[in-house]
Amino acid sequence: MPSHQTVEVLPDGALRSRAGMVYRRTSVRVKRKNGRELVGAGADVVTDVYPDGLTWFDGSDAVSTWNEIEPRLVTGAPPPATDLQWVGRVWESESGAVLLYFVGDH
């Protein structure tokens, strides 16, 4: 089975993994330190960027995707986009599983 997948968005805006786990947005922004820690601990990564739309990455693909996002991560107020930049939020399941959700702007 591929380690990336399209994303199932539930009517309330929550996301469901292929394993059936439901994640909801938290107020926590992704910064470099917590992003490295969470991906290192096995967090999945979801990206939303035109024209790809929503894509879910897990395992080594989540790590590779994070490594591409980290240098372009905006942690304060986003400047006008002149190249691809990312803003991220931590999402969490009821059981405490974590994913990182990134919106790309270019």
C-alpha positions in Angstrom: 0.0 0.0 0.0 1.5 3.4 -0.8 2.5 5.6 2.1 0.6 8.6 0.8 -3.1 8.9 0.1 -5.8 11.3 -0.6 -7.5 12.7 2.5 -11.0 12.0 3.7 -12.6 15.2 5.0 -15.6 14.6 7.3 -18.6 16.9 7.2 -17.4 18.7 10.4 -14.0 19.4 8.9 -12.2 16.6 10.7 -9.8 14.3 8.8 -10.1 10.5 8.8 -7.0 8.3 8.2 -7.1 5.2 6.2 -6.9 3.3 9.5 -10.1 5.1 10.5 -8.6 7.4 13.1 -10.3 10.9 13.2 -8.2 14.0 13.7 -9.3 17.5 14.7 -7.4 20.8 14.5 -5.8 22.1 17.7 -4.7 25.7 18.4 -1.0 24.7 18.2 1.1 26.1 15.4 3.8 23.9 13.9 7.2 25.4 14.5 10.6 23.9 13.6 11.3 22.4 17.0 7.9 20.8 17.7 7.6 19.7 14.0 11.0 17.9 14.2 10.0 16.3 17.5 6.5 15.2 16.3 7.6 13.8 12.9 10.5 12.1 14.7 8.0 10.4 17.0 6.0 9.2 14.0 3.4 11.9 13.3 1.8 11.8 9.9 1.9 14.8 7.6 -1.0 16.3 5.5 -0.4 18.9 2.9 -2.8 21.2 1.1 -1.4 23.1 -1.8 -2.6 24.0 -5.3 -2.8 22.1 -7.6 -2.2 18.9 -5.6 -5.0 19.4 -3.1 -5.0 17.5 0.2 -2.4 14.6 0.4 -1.7 12.4 3.5 1.9 11.1 4.0 2.9 8.6 6.6 6.1 6.7 7.5 9.2 7.7 5.7 7.2 9.8 3.2 6.0 11.9 6.2 9.7 12.5 7.2 10.7 13.3 3.6 7.8 15.7 3.2 8.6 17.4 6.5 12.2 17.8 5.3 11.0 19.6 2.2 8.6 21.8 4.2 10.8 22.8 7.1 13.1 25.3 5.3 10.0 27.0 3.9 7.9 26.9 7.1 6.5 30.3 8.2 6.0 30.5 12.0 5.0 34.2 12.3 2.8 36.4 10.2 3.1 35.1 6.6 4.8 37.5 4.3 3.5 37.9 0.7 4.3 34.7 -1.1 7.0 35.0 -3.7 7.8 31.2 -3.6 6.3 28.2 -2.0 5.8 28.7 1.8 4.0 26.6 4.4 2.0 27.3 7.6 1.2 24.3 9.8 -1.1 23.3 12.6 -1.1 20.3 14.9 -4.1 18.1 14.6 -4.9 15.4 17.2 -7.2 12.3 17.6 -9.2 11.5 20.7 -6.6 8.9 21.5 -3.8 11.5 21.4 -2.3 10.5 18.0 -0.9 13.6 16.2 -0.6 14.7 12.6 0.9 17.9 11.1 -1.3 19.7 8.6 0.4 22.2 6.3 -1.2 24.7 3.9 1.1 25.8 1.1 1.0 29.2 -0.5 2.8 30.3 -3.7 
